[in-house]
Amino acid sequence: MTMTRRRTMYDQPIVRAKVSRVRFPKTCPVCSAPANKLARISTTPRRKIWLRPTWDPNFDMRGKNRLENAEIKSFVVDVCEDHEMSDNAEVKMRGFSTLLASIIASVSVFALIYAGSDYWAGRPVSPWVYSYLVILTLSLILGYLAFKPSPLEASFRIIGFDFERQHVWIKLKNPEYLDQLMTRNPMAAELVNWVVKV
């Protein structure tokens, strides 16, 4: 089985750091303020989930994948009190907005049927259809806000790992934090402009 590799270029340099030796600065990656809290930043591997394992082309009958997929890895980073991120609150908010969007989407079918019926019969559209459109708009705004990256996620993003999972690629938005990270890890981190992904 052959793996296709593609090179991804970045306009701004990203950090390539040794996973076992990287030490993060004691300042907030968002605002560079002194840190007094800890936050966990995890990778989010993007891979296709198959309904049945046997449908996965990488599945082996012995119960293992022929290719090891990148598992979720977390790093603990120092942050200030203003940018502390609570995983539980975020997961609950995203779960609630997903549930709300699925309920409202199922009502969309009925709203379209009633609006179409009123239109073809030459009647004015029922007022509840307009109310539904307002609720739909509000649920879309809620979903956008729930799934929008937090300031910490936007400032500190884990791009991935190399093939041996010895190094991690990190994209940092704050140049001051980037300088501090490079100063603190002279032998464990370097700046690169491209990565090779499978």
C-alpha positions in Angstrom: 0.0 0.0 0.0 1.5 3.4 -1.0 1.0 6.6 1.0 0.7 9.9 -0.8 2.7 12.7 0.8 2.1 16.3 0.1 4.1 19.3 1.2 2.2 22.1 3.0 3.8 25.6 2.9 3.2 28.3 5.5 3.7 32.1 5.1 4.7 32.5 8.7 7.3 30.1 10.2 5.9 27.4 12.4 7.7 25.6 15.3 9.0 22.0 15.0 9.7 20.8 18.5 10.8 17.6 20.1 7.8 16.1 21.8 9.7 14.7 24.8 11.8 17.8 25.4 9.8 20.9 24.6 9.2 23.3 27.5 6.6 26.0 27.1 7.1 29.5 28.5 5.5 30.6 31.7 3.5 33.3 29.9 0.1 33.3 28.2 0.3 32.4 24.5 -2.6 34.8 23.7 -1.5 38.0 25.5 2.0 37.3 26.9 0.8 38.1 30.4 2.3 36.2 33.3 0.6 32.8 33.6 -1.1 31.5 36.7 -3.3 28.8 35.3 -2.9 25.7 33.2 -4.7 24.7 30.0 -4.7 21.5 28.0 -4.4 21.8 24.3 -5.1 18.6 22.3 -4.6 17.6 18.8 -7.7 16.9 16.7 -6.8 14.2 14.2 -8.9 14.4 11.1 -9.6 10.9 9.8 -12.5 9.3 8.3 -14.6 7.2 10.7 -16.1 4.1 9.1 -19.4 2.6 10.1 -17.9 -0.8 10.2 -14.2 -1.4 10.8 -14.0 -3.9 8.0 -14.9 -1.2 5.5 -11.8 0.7 6.4 -9.1 0.0 3.8 -6.4 0.1 6.5 -8.2 -2.5 8.6 -6.4 -5.7 9.4 -8.3 -8.9 10.3 -6.1 -9.3 13.4 -8.0 -6.3 14.8 -5.3 -3.6 14.2 -4.9 -1.0 11.5 -2.0 -1.6 9.1 -1.3 2.1 9.4 -1.1 3.7 12.8 -3.3 6.7 12.9 -2.2 9.7 14.9 -3.7 9.4 18.4 -4.9 12.4 20.3 -2.0 14.0 22.2 -2.3 16.8 24.7 0.1 19.4 25.9 -0.3 21.4 29.1 0.4 25.1 28.5 0.6 27.9 31.0 -2.1 30.6 30.5 -3.4 33.7 32.2 -6.7 33.8 34.1 -8.5 35.6 31.3 -7.6 32.9 28.7 -8.1 29.8 30.8 -10.2 27.3 28.8 -12.6 24.8 30.3 -13.0 21.7 28.2 -16.3 20.7 29.9 -18.0 24.0 29.3 -16.9 24.0 25.7 -18.0 20.4 25.0 -21.4 21.1 26.6 -21.9 24.3 24.6 -21.0 22.5 21.3 -23.2 19.5 22.2 -26.2 21.8 23.0 -25.8 23.8 19.8 -25.5 20.5 17.7 -28.7 19.1 19.3 -30.5 22.4 18.8 -29.4 22.6 15.1 -30.5 19.0 14.5 -34.0 19.7 16.0 -34.4 22.9 14.0 -33.2 21.3 10.8 -35.8 18.6 11.1 -38.5 21.3 11.5 -37.2 22.9 8.3 -38.9 20.3 6.2 -42.3 21.1 7.7 -41.7 24.9 7.4 -40.9 24.5 3.7 -44.0 22.3 3.1 -46.3 24.8 4.8 -44.7 27.8 3.1 -44.9 26.1 -0.3 -48.5 25.1 0.3 -49.4 28.7 1.2 -47.6 30.0 -1.8 -49.2 27.7 -4.3 -52.6 28.2 -2.8 -52.2 32.0 -3.1 -52.5 32.6 0.6 -50.1 34.7 2.6 -47.3 32.7 4.3 -48.2 31.7 7.9 -46.7 33.9 10.6 -45.1 31.0 12.3 -42.9 30.4 9.3 -41.3 33.8 9.8 -40.9 33.1 13.5 -39.2 29.8 12.5 -36.8 31.8 10.3 -35.8 34.0 13.2 -35.2 30.9 15.4 -33.2 29.3 12.6 -31.0 32.4 12.2 -30.4 32.5 16.0 -29.4 28.8 16.1 -27.0 29.4 13.2 -25.4 32.3 15.1 -25.2 30.1 18.3 -23.6 27.3 16.3 -21.0 29.7 14.8 -20.1 31.1 18.3 -20.0 27.6 19.8 -17.6 26.1 17.2 -15.5 29.3 16.7 -12.0 28.7 18.0 -11.4 30.2 21.4 -8.6 32.9 21.7 -6.3 30.2 23.0 -7.1 27.7 20.2 -6.5 30.5 17.6 -3.2 31.5 19.2 -1.7 28.0 19.8 -2.6 25.4 17.2 -1.1 22.0 16.9 -0.7 21.2 13.2 0.5 17.6 13.6 3.4 15.3 14.1 6.2 13.9 12.0 6.0 10.2 10.8 7.8 8.8 13.9 5.9 11.1 16.3 9.1 12.4 17.7 8.4 16.0 16.7 5.3 18.2 16.9 4.5 21.1 14.5 2.9 24.1 16.3 1.5 27.3 14.8 1.8 30.3 17.1 0.1 33.6 16.5 1.8 35.7 19.2 5.4 36.6 18.0 6.5 37.5 21.6 5.4 34.0 22.8 7.1 32.4 19.8 10.4 34.2 20.7 10.1 33.0 24.3 9.5 29.4 23.2 12.5 29.4 20.9 14.7 31.0 23.6 13.6 28.4 26.1 14.2 25.5 23.7 17.3 26.2 21.8 18.1 22.5 21.2 14.6 21.1 21.1 12.8 23.5 18.7 13.4 25.1 15.3 11.4 27.2 12.9 10.3 25.7 9.6 8.2 27.0 6.7 6.7 23.7 5.4 5.6 20.2 6.6 5.0 17.0 4.8 1.7 15.3 5.5 0.5 11.9 4.7 
